[in-house]
């Protein structure tokens, strides 16, 4: 299974433990998947993930970038950008979230099986996922399964 890593994955993986229960749970699930299950997948990312990971506090940015070392980068092609533009034009993802649309475009064009994210607002959102699938299919592509690390953990 080919997995595209969106920026929230290295963010949750490398951030200080959160005092917020939900975020702390996401961090724990991310660490569990990363430490014990990621070897079962082919991991990929893109320059947009690297650019987002590099922003903010320099020490935190370096930890995020270090977590991505050795993970192949998928090219951001004109086709990826066209998919992202169609997503934005549809209104499924707001214009201010253009990088989120680009993550979807890259993962879609490069035929990833999964797009792994904690971005519940714009990417792993049940209210837009089905409409995204239909839109992507109308463009002649297959939307990767959008999921969180928690969903990739084996049943207890």
Phi, psi and omega in degrees: 000128180267124186241126173268126179264117175273164192301330182295338181293304176296333178294310179292328182293324190249356182282160177296151180305132183274142174281347178279127187304314182296313180296320178299319177297320176298318179297316180297314179298319180296314178297317180301312180295313183298313185285329190239349186226343184298334180296347179275002185229156170268116184266142176219158174211195181213173178299326179296322176295314179299318180296315178295319180296331183280352183273163177089204182307127184302319181292316179294319179299318180296321177297317179297314181295320178299324180293338181268355181303134177085354178272123183300143178265131173273139181293143172267095186270168174303327178294319177300315180294323179294319177299314179300318180296322178293322177297314180295318180296331180287340183083002179294327175235133183291154182304326181294344180255038184300328179291327176295317177298323180292322175304314180296318179299316180295311182298322180291306184301321183273011172057045174289146175283322184228146169244112186264125186203157167250009180281088183282333183296312188244334188252299182269057185246119183299334181287337182247342187303312182293318177296324176297316181301316180295315179300312181298320178296323179294341177269357178091018181238171175245124178291129174299156172293124181265124183208173178254164176303325179303323180288344180263001177280145179294154178301147180292000000 
